[in-house]
Amino acid sequence: HWNSTIQASAIQTRQRTRWASINNPWLVKAIGSLVANLVGTGIKPQSLHADEAIRGALHLRWSIWTDNADAAGITDFYGVTALVARALVVDGECFIRLLAGGRSGFHLQVIPADQVDASINRELGGGARIVAGIEFDTAGTRVAYHILPNAPGEAFAISLTPVRVPAADICHVFEPISAGQVRGISWAASVQLRLHEIDQIE
């Protein structure tokens, strides 16, 4: 099954792809092109409200929110979308946590794929289960994500106990290619393999 295959190779594939994504010039260029094509200039909604004053107020509120969207305070909403797109290409998936509070109402916290603990796989009874760190109810609906406080390998990653975060607070971005697929597959890994094949031919 896809899930077993993905879990068996996820860590090694992710590590190799991350290394190549900053050390292989061909792959660096390919990833940059994919990210640019995915996000372009970013999502910029335009209100169709009949009242010009209300339209202007809505656009202003959107502008204020985008400037403060990043929970880390490093970039804006468009920088976050580019970061998510890059993670999608390199890691095959990305998680975004919605955090309430702040002047703009809520923030977006980008969570690396390996921070969602893929080692957790267990039956919870009655058909509920956890697969690769993602909890499902008896109907197969995602109800929670089990997230480590810090990404593995970080200097302050001293706690190995994951935190259960409701699915309503998490956006899991990945491209499913099979029914029942739980986690994503790196796009860049296939690009890297193709580049290797071309090198062998040349």
Disulfide bonds with the S-S distance in Angstrom:
none
